[in-house]
Amino acid sequence: MIAKTPRPPYYAVIFTSLRTDVEDSSYHETAERMLELAQEQQGFLGMESAREECVGITVSYWESLDAIKIWKGHAEHLVAQEKGKSVWYTAFKTRISRVERDYEF
């Protein structure tokens, strides 16, 4: 799905990851839980995600840098981040951008 976002400006957190070969059913459960928690966070606007083989890109949209900072420090999110580093990912990169303009079809 394409996230329904408000008129800019707002922020995008772009998370690009490379998965390990480890088969771990908790990965998908945790991803679903993180979406549920993010949706409860003040300032969360939406999310888009795609994965092809081992490469994944998830973009979440936020009202402010403060909202992003609060989400990054959420207790359950911190646990998921650590498991990502130790089990699920061989590498990842997070980028935070300010969306100045958007348009759609």
N, CA, C and O atoms as a GROMACS GRO file, in nm:
protein
  420
    1MET      N    1   0.084  -0.119   0.000
    1MET     CA    2   0.000   0.000   0.000
    1MET      C    3   0.088   0.125   0.000
    1MET      O    4   0.203   0.124   0.046
    2ILE      N    5   0.033   0.230  -0.051
    2ILE     CA    6   0.101   0.360  -0.048
    2ILE      C    7   0.044   0.438   0.070
    2ILE      O    8  -0.078   0.454   0.082
    3ALA      N    9   0.132   0.486   0.157
    3ALA     CA   10   0.089   0.559   0.276
    3ALA      C   11   0.018   0.688   0.238
    3ALA      O   12   0.061   0.758   0.146
    4LYS      N   13  -0.088   0.718   0.307
    4LYS     CA   14  -0.161   0.843   0.289
    4LYS      C   15  -0.097   0.945   0.382
    4LYS      O   16  -0.116   0.939   0.504
    5THR      N   17  -0.022   1.038   0.327
    5THR     CA   18   0.050   1.136   0.407
    5THR      C   19  -0.013   1.275   0.391
    5THR      O   20  -0.081   1.301   0.292
    6PRO      N   21   0.010   1.362   0.488
    6PRO     CA   22  -0.045   1.498   0.478
    6PRO      C   23   0.038   1.583   0.382
    6PRO      O   24   0.136   1.536   0.325
    7ARG      N   25  -0.003   1.705   0.367
    7ARG     CA   26   0.076   1.798   0.287
    7ARG      C   27   0.210   1.820   0.355
    7ARG      O   28   0.217   1.832   0.477
    8PRO      N   29   0.319   1.824   0.276
    8PRO     CA   30   0.451   1.849   0.334
    8PRO      C   31   0.458   1.987   0.400
    8PRO      O   32   0.377   2.075   0.368
    9PRO      N   33   0.552   2.007   0.488
    9PRO     CA   34   0.663   1.917   0.517
    9PRO      C   35   0.628   1.813   0.623
    9PRO      O   36   0.545   1.835   0.711
   10TYR      N   37   0.695   1.699   0.613
   10TYR     CA   38   0.695   1.594   0.713
   10TYR      C   39   0.825   1.518   0.694
   10TYR      O   40   0.906   1.555   0.609
   11TYR      N   41   0.847   1.413   0.771
   11TYR     CA   42   0.975   1.343   0.768
   11TYR      C   43   0.958   1.197   0.726
   11TYR      O   44   0.856   1.135   0.753
   12ALA      N   45   1.062   1.146   0.660
   12ALA     CA   46   1.065   1.005   0.620
   12ALA      C   47   1.188   0.940   0.684
   12ALA      O   48   1.298   0.994   0.678
   13VAL      N   49   1.166   0.824   0.743
   13VAL     CA   50   1.276   0.741   0.793
   13VAL      C   51   1.287   0.623   0.698
   13VAL      O   52   1.194   0.543   0.685
   14ILE      N   53   1.400   0.614   0.630
   14ILE     CA   54   1.422   0.511   0.529
   14ILE      C   55   1.517   0.407   0.589
   14ILE      O   56   1.633   0.437   0.618
   15PHE      N   57   1.466   0.286   0.606
   15PHE     CA   58   1.543   0.178   0.667
   15PHE      C   59   1.569   0.072   0.560
   15PHE      O   60   1.477   0.005   0.515
   16THR      N   61   1.695   0.057   0.521
   16THR     CA   62   1.736  -0.041   0.421
   16THR      C   63   1.814  -0.150   0.492
   16THR      O   64   1.906  -0.121   0.569
   17SER      N   65   1.778  -0.276   0.467
   17SER     CA   66   1.842  -0.385   0.541
   17SER      C   67   1.877  -0.502   0.451
   17SER      O   68   1.815  -0.525   0.347
   18LEU      N   69   1.979  -0.576   0.494
   18LEU     CA   70   2.017  -0.702   0.433
   18LEU      C   71   1.996  -0.810   0.537
   18LEU      O   72   2.056  -0.806   0.644
   19ARG      N   73   1.910  -0.907   0.506
   19ARG     CA   74   1.879  -1.015   0.600
   19ARG      C   75   1.990  -1.119   0.604
   19ARG      O   76   2.062  -1.140   0.506
   20THR      N   77   2.001  -1.184   0.718
   20THR     CA   78   2.088  -1.300   0.732
   20THR      C   79   2.015  -1.420   0.673
   20THR      O   80   1.901  -1.409   0.629
   21ASP      N   81   2.082  -1.534   0.671
   21ASP     CA   82   2.020  -1.658   0.625
   21ASP      C   83   1.944  -1.728   0.737
   21ASP      O   84   1.885  -1.833   0.716
   22VAL      N   85   1.945  -1.670   0.856
   22VAL     CA   86   1.880  -1.731   0.972
   22VAL      C   87   1.728  -1.732   0.951
   22VAL      O   88   1.667  -1.628   0.927
   23GLU      N   89   1.669  -1.851   0.962
   23GLU     CA   90   1.524  -1.863   0.956
   23GLU      C   91   1.471  -1.843   1.098
   23GLU      O   92   1.498  -1.924   1.187
   24ASP      N   93   1.399  -1.736   1.119
   24ASP     CA   94   1.350  -1.704   1.252
   24ASP      C   95   1.208  -1.651   1.238
   24ASP      O   96   1.187  -1.540   1.189
   25SER      N   97   1.112  -1.730   1.282
   25SER     CA   98   0.971  -1.691   1.267
   25SER      C   99   0.938  -1.566   1.347
   25SER      O  100   0.840  -1.498   1.316
   26SER      N  101   1.018  -1.536   1.447
   26SER     CA  102   0.989  -1.416   1.527
   26SER      C  103   1.014  -1.287   1.448
   26SER      O  104   0.968  -1.180   1.489
   27TYR      N  105   1.087  -1.295   1.336
   27TYR     CA  106   1.114  -1.175   1.257
   27TYR      C  107   0.983  -1.113   1.208
   27TYR      O  108   0.961  -0.993   1.228
   28HIS      N  109   0.898  -1.192   1.146
   28HIS     CA  110   0.772  -1.140   1.092
   28HIS      C  111   0.677  -1.097   1.203
   28HIS      O  112   0.607  -0.997   1.191
   29GLU      N  113   0.675  -1.174   1.311
   29GLU     CA  114   0.591  -1.137   1.426
   29GLU      C  115   0.636  -1.004   1.484
   29GLU      O  116   0.553  -0.919   1.518
   30THR      N  117   0.766  -0.986   1.494
   30THR     CA  118   0.820  -0.860   1.548
   30THR      C  119   0.792  -0.744   1.454
   30THR      O  120   0.759  -0.635   1.500
   31ALA      N  121   0.805  -0.766   1.324
   31ALA     CA  122   0.776  -0.660   1.226
   31ALA      C  123   0.630  -0.615   1.239
   31ALA      O  124   0.601  -0.496   1.237
   32GLU      N  125   0.539  -0.711   1.253
   32GLU     CA  126   0.398  -0.676   1.270
   32GLU      C  127   0.376  -0.600   1.401
   32GLU      O  128   0.300  -0.504   1.405
   33ARG      N  129   0.442  -0.644   1.506
   33ARG     CA  130   0.429  -0.575   1.636
   33ARG      C  131   0.485  -0.433   1.628
   33ARG      O  132   0.426  -0.342   1.686
   34MET      N  133   0.596  -0.414   1.558
   34MET     CA  134   0.654  -0.280   1.546
   34MET      C  135   0.558  -0.187   1.472
   34MET      O  136   0.545  -0.070   1.507
   35LEU      N  137   0.490  -0.238   1.369
   35LEU     CA  138   0.392  -0.156   1.298
   35LEU      C  139   0.277  -0.119   1.391
   35LEU      O  140   0.234  -0.004   1.393
   36GLU      N  141   0.227  -0.215   1.467
   36GLU     CA  142   0.119  -0.187   1.563
   36GLU      C  143   0.161  -0.078   1.661
   36GLU      O  144   0.086   0.016   1.687
   37LEU      N  145   0.282  -0.090   1.716
   37LEU     CA  146   0.330   0.008   1.813
   37LEU      C  147   0.352   0.145   1.748
   37LEU      O  148   0.316   0.248   1.806
   38ALA      N  149   0.410   0.145   1.628
   38ALA     CA  150   0.435   0.273   1.559
   38ALA      C  151   0.304   0.346   1.534
   38ALA      O  152   0.296   0.468   1.549
   39GLN      N  153   0.200   0.270   1.496
   39GLN     CA  154   0.070   0.331   1.469
   39GLN      C  155   0.010   0.397   1.594
   39GLN      O  156  -0.073   0.486   1.582
   40GLU      N  157   0.052   0.354   1.710
   40GLU     CA  158   0.004   0.412   1.836
   40GLU      C  159   0.083   0.537   1.876
   40GLU      O  160   0.042   0.610   1.966
   41GLN      N  161   0.197   0.561   1.810
   41GLN     CA  162   0.284   0.672   1.848
   41GLN      C  163   0.233   0.804   1.792
   41GLN      O  164   0.193   0.814   1.676
   42GLN      N  165   0.235   0.904   1.877
   42GLN     CA  166   0.198   1.037   1.832
   42GLN      C  167   0.297   1.081   1.724
   42GLN      O  168   0.418   1.069   1.742
   43GLY      N  169   0.246   1.131   1.614
   43GLY     CA  170   0.331   1.179   1.506
   43GLY      C  171   0.354   1.079   1.395
   43GLY      O  172   0.412   1.115   1.292
   44PHE      N  173   0.312   0.954   1.412
   44PHE     CA  174   0.327   0.854   1.306
   44PHE      C  175   0.224   0.882   1.196
   44PHE      O  176   0.107   0.904   1.225
   45LEU      N  177   0.270   0.881   1.070
   45LEU     CA  178   0.182   0.914   0.957
   45LEU      C  179   0.153   0.796   0.866
   45LEU      O  180   0.051   0.795   0.797
   46GLY      N  181   0.241   0.697   0.864
   46GLY     CA  182   0.220   0.583   0.777
   46GLY      C  183   0.350   0.513   0.746
   46GLY      O  184   0.457   0.555   0.790
   47MET      N  185   0.340   0.403   0.668
   47MET     CA  186   0.458   0.324   0.637
   47MET      C  187   0.439   0.252   0.504
   47MET      O  188   0.328   0.215   0.467
   48GLU      N  189   0.550   0.232   0.435
   48GLU     CA  190   0.556   0.151   0.313
   48GLU      C  191   0.675   0.058   0.325
   48GLU      O  192   0.780   0.098   0.377
   49SER      N  193   0.661  -0.065   0.278
   49SER     CA  194   0.769  -0.161   0.294
   49SER      C  195   0.773  -0.257   0.177
   49SER      O  196   0.669  -0.297   0.124
   50ALA      N  197   0.895  -0.295   0.136
   50ALA     CA  198   0.912  -0.392   0.029
   50ALA      C  199   1.037  -0.475   0.058
   50ALA      O  200   1.136  -0.424   0.112
   51ARG      N  201   1.031  -0.601   0.023
   51ARG     CA  202   1.147  -0.689   0.040
   51ARG      C  203   1.157  -0.778  -0.083
   51ARG      O  204   1.057  -0.834  -0.128
   52GLU      N  205   1.278  -0.789  -0.135
   52GLU     CA  206   1.306  -0.881  -0.245
   52GLU      C  207   1.428  -0.961  -0.205
   52GLU      O  208   1.538  -0.906  -0.190
   53GLU      N  209   1.407  -1.091  -0.188
   53GLU     CA  210   1.512  -1.180  -0.140
   53GLU      C  211   1.567  -1.126  -0.008
   53GLU      O  212   1.491  -1.114   0.088
   54CYS      N  213   1.695  -1.094  -0.001
   54CYS     CA  214   1.752  -1.054   0.128
   54CYS      C  215   1.750  -0.902   0.151
   54CYS      O  216   1.780  -0.858   0.262
   55VAL      N  217   1.716  -0.822   0.050
   55VAL     CA  218   1.718  -0.676   0.064
   55VAL      C  219   1.577  -0.624   0.094
   55VAL      O  220   1.481  -0.658   0.026
   56GLY      N  221   1.567  -0.541   0.197
   56GLY     CA  222   1.439  -0.481   0.231
   56GLY      C  223   1.451  -0.331   0.248
   56GLY      O  224   1.555  -0.280   0.289
   57ILE      N  225   1.344  -0.260   0.215
   57ILE     CA  226   1.338  -0.115   0.236
   57ILE      C  227   1.203  -0.085   0.301
   57ILE      O  228   1.098  -0.121   0.248
   58THR      N  229   1.209  -0.018   0.414
   58THR     CA  230   1.089   0.027   0.482
   58THR      C  231   1.100   0.177   0.501
   58THR      O  232   1.203   0.226   0.548
   59VAL      N  233   0.996   0.248   0.463
   59VAL     CA  234   0.992   0.393   0.481
   59VAL      C  235   0.875   0.423   0.574
   59VAL      O  236   0.760   0.389   0.546
   60SER      N  237   0.906   0.487   0.687
   60SER     CA  238   0.799   0.532   0.776
   60SER      C  239   0.796   0.684   0.772
   60SER      O  240   0.898   0.750   0.752
   61TYR      N  241   0.677   0.739   0.790
   61TYR     CA  242   0.657   0.884   0.778
   61TYR      C  243   0.613   0.939   0.913
   61TYR      O  244   0.532   0.878   0.984
   62TRP      N  245   0.668   1.056   0.946
   62TRP     CA  246   0.649   1.115   1.078
   62TRP      C  247   0.626   1.265   1.068
   62TRP      O  248   0.675   1.331   0.976
   63GLU      N  249   0.553   1.318   1.164
   63GLU     CA  250   0.525   1.463   1.169
   63GLU      C  251   0.648   1.545   1.204
   63GLU      O  252   0.663   1.658   1.156
   64SER      N  253   0.738   1.489   1.287
   64SER     CA  254   0.849   1.570   1.338
   64SER      C  255   0.970   1.485   1.372
   64SER      O  256   0.960   1.363   1.386
   65LEU      N  257   1.083   1.551   1.386
   65LEU     CA  258   1.204   1.483   1.432
   65LEU      C  259   1.187   1.434   1.576
   65LEU      O  260   1.241   1.329   1.612
   66ASP      N  261   1.114   1.509   1.658
   66ASP     CA  262   1.089   1.465   1.796
   66ASP      C  263   1.011   1.334   1.798
   66ASP      O  264   1.042   1.246   1.878
   67ALA      N  265   0.911   1.320   1.712
   67ALA     CA  266   0.833   1.196   1.706
   67ALA      C  267   0.923   1.079   1.667
   67ALA      O  268   0.908   0.969   1.721
   68ILE      N  269   1.014   1.101   1.574
   68ILE     CA  270   1.109   0.997   1.533
   68ILE      C  271   1.198   0.958   1.649
   68ILE      O  272   1.222   0.839   1.672
   69LYS      N  273   1.248   1.056   1.720
   69LYS     CA  274   1.338   1.030   1.834
   69LYS      C  275   1.267   0.948   1.942
   69LYS      O  276   1.325   0.856   1.999
   70ILE      N  277   1.142   0.983   1.970
   70ILE     CA  278   1.064   0.909   2.071
   70ILE      C  279   1.045   0.764   2.025
   70ILE      O  280   1.059   0.672   2.106
   71TRP      N  281   1.013   0.744   1.897
   71TRP     CA  282   0.995   0.608   1.845
   71TRP      C  283   1.125   0.529   1.855
   71TRP      O  284   1.123   0.412   1.895
   72LYS      N  285   1.236   0.590   1.818
   72LYS     CA  286   1.365   0.520   1.824
   72LYS      C  287   1.395   0.470   1.965
   72LYS      O  288   1.456   0.365   1.981
   73GLY      N  289   1.352   0.544   2.067
   73GLY     CA  290   1.379   0.507   2.205
   73GLY      C  291   1.270   0.425   2.271
   73GLY      O  292   1.281   0.394   2.390
   74HIS      N  293   1.166   0.387   2.199
   74HIS     CA  294   1.057   0.305   2.256
   74HIS      C  295   1.115   0.172   2.303
   74HIS      O  296   1.194   0.110   2.232
   75ALA      N  297   1.077   0.127   2.423
   75ALA     CA  298   1.137   0.010   2.486
   75ALA      C  299   1.131  -0.116   2.398
   75ALA      O  300   1.233  -0.182   2.379
   76GLU      N  301   1.015  -0.149   2.343
   76GLU     CA  302   1.004  -0.269   2.258
   76GLU      C  303   1.080  -0.251   2.128
   76GLU      O  304   1.136  -0.347   2.075
   77HIS      N  305   1.082  -0.129   2.077
   77HIS     CA  306   1.156  -0.103   1.954
   77HIS      C  307   1.306  -0.121   1.978
   77HIS      O  308   1.377  -0.171   1.891
   78LEU      N  309   1.355  -0.080   2.095
   78LEU     CA  310   1.496  -0.099   2.129
   78LEU      C  311   1.533  -0.247   2.130
   78LEU      O  312   1.640  -0.285   2.083
   79VAL      N  313   1.446  -0.331   2.185
   79VAL     CA  314   1.470  -0.476   2.187
   79VAL      C  315   1.477  -0.530   2.044
   79VAL      O  316   1.565  -0.609   2.012
   80ALA      N  317   1.384  -0.487   1.959
   80ALA     CA  318   1.384  -0.530   1.819
   80ALA      C  319   1.510  -0.484   1.747
   80ALA      O  320   1.566  -0.558   1.665
   81GLN      N  321   1.555  -0.364   1.776
   81GLN     CA  322   1.677  -0.313   1.714
   81GLN      C  323   1.797  -0.402   1.750
   81GLN      O  324   1.880  -0.433   1.664
   82GLU      N  325   1.806  -0.442   1.875
   82GLU     CA  326   1.917  -0.528   1.919
   82GLU      C  327   1.910  -0.665   1.853
   82GLU      O  328   2.013  -0.720   1.813
   83LYS      N  329   1.790  -0.721   1.841
   83LYS     CA  330   1.776  -0.851   1.776
   83LYS      C  331   1.812  -0.839   1.628
   83LYS      O  332   1.870  -0.931   1.570
   84GLY      N  333   1.777  -0.726   1.568
   84GLY     CA  334   1.816  -0.703   1.429
   84GLY      C  335   1.966  -0.708   1.412
   84GLY      O  336   2.017  -0.769   1.318
   85LYS      N  337   2.037  -0.643   1.504
   85LYS     CA  338   2.184  -0.640   1.496
   85LYS      C  339   2.246  -0.777   1.522
   85LYS      O  340   2.345  -0.813   1.459
   86SER      N  341   2.187  -0.853   1.613
   86SER     CA  342   2.250  -0.979   1.653
   86SER      C  343   2.202  -1.101   1.573
   86SER      O  344   2.274  -1.201   1.566
   87VAL      N  345   2.082  -1.095   1.513
   87VAL     CA  346   2.027  -1.215   1.449
   87VAL      C  347   1.980  -1.191   1.306
   87VAL      O  348   2.018  -1.267   1.217
   88TRP      N  349   1.900  -1.088   1.280
   88TRP     CA  350   1.826  -1.077   1.156
   88TRP      C  351   1.900  -1.012   1.040
   88TRP      O  352   1.873  -1.045   0.924
   89TYR      N  353   1.992  -0.919   1.067
   89TYR     CA  354   2.053  -0.841   0.959
   89TYR      C  355   2.204  -0.860   0.953
   89TYR      O  356   2.272  -0.869   1.056
   90THR      N  357   2.256  -0.865   0.831
   90THR     CA  358   2.401  -0.861   0.813
   90THR      C  359   2.446  -0.715   0.803
   90THR      O  360   2.561  -0.683   0.832
   91ALA      N  361   2.354  -0.628   0.761
   91ALA     CA  362   2.384  -0.484   0.752
   91ALA      C  363   2.252  -0.409   0.741
   91ALA      O  364   2.153  -0.462   0.692
   92PHE      N  365   2.254  -0.285   0.787
   92PHE     CA  366   2.138  -0.198   0.764
   92PHE      C  367   2.184  -0.054   0.767
   92PHE      O  368   2.291  -0.022   0.819
   93LYS      N  369   2.101   0.032   0.711
   93LYS     CA  370   2.128   0.176   0.713
   93LYS      C  371   1.996   0.247   0.732
   93LYS      O  372   1.895   0.212   0.670
   94THR      N  373   1.997   0.348   0.817
   94THR     CA  374   1.879   0.430   0.840
   94THR      C  375   1.910   0.572   0.794
   94THR      O  376   2.014   0.629   0.828
   95ARG      N  377   1.818   0.628   0.717
   95ARG     CA  378   1.832   0.765   0.668
   95ARG      C  379   1.706   0.841   0.710
   95ARG      O  380   1.596   0.787   0.704
   96ILE      N  381   1.723   0.964   0.751
   96ILE     CA  382   1.610   1.048   0.789
   96ILE      C  383   1.610   1.170   0.699
   96ILE      O  384   1.710   1.241   0.688
   97SER      N  385   1.498   1.194   0.635
   97SER     CA  386   1.486   1.302   0.538
   97SER      C  387   1.362   1.386   0.566
   97SER      O  388   1.261   1.336   0.617
   98ARG      N  389   1.370   1.512   0.532
   98ARG     CA  390   1.254   1.600   0.537
   98ARG      C  391   1.189   1.600   0.399
   98ARG      O  392   1.255   1.628   0.299
   99VAL      N  393   1.062   1.569   0.394
   99VAL     CA  394   0.988   1.569   0.268
   99VAL      C  395   0.938   1.711   0.244
   99VAL      O  396   0.859   1.763   0.321
  100GLU      N  397   0.984   1.772   0.139
  100GLU     CA  398   0.950   1.909   0.105
  100GLU      C  399   0.833   1.916   0.006
  100GLU      O  400   0.756   2.011   0.004
  101ARG      N  401   0.823   1.811  -0.077
  101ARG     CA  402   0.722   1.810  -0.181
  101ARG      C  403   0.683   1.667  -0.210
  101ARG      O  404   0.768   1.578  -0.208
  102ASP      N  405   0.556   1.645  -0.237
  102ASP     CA  406   0.511   1.516  -0.287
  102ASP      C  407   0.397   1.538  -0.385
  102ASP      O  408   0.331   1.642  -0.384
  103TYR      N  409   0.375   1.441  -0.468
  103TYR     CA  410   0.263   1.446  -0.562
  103TYR      C  411   0.226   1.302  -0.592
  103TYR      O  412   0.304   1.210  -0.566
  104GLU      N  413   0.108   1.283  -0.648
  104GLU     CA  414   0.061   1.146  -0.666
  104GLU      C  415  -0.024   1.132  -0.791
  104GLU      O  416  -0.068   1.230  -0.850
  105PHE      N  417  -0.047   1.009  -0.829
  105PHE     CA  418  -0.131   0.973  -0.941
  105PHE      C  419  -0.234   0.874  -0.891
  105PHE      O  420  -0.318   0.828  -0.967
   0.00000   0.00000   0.00000
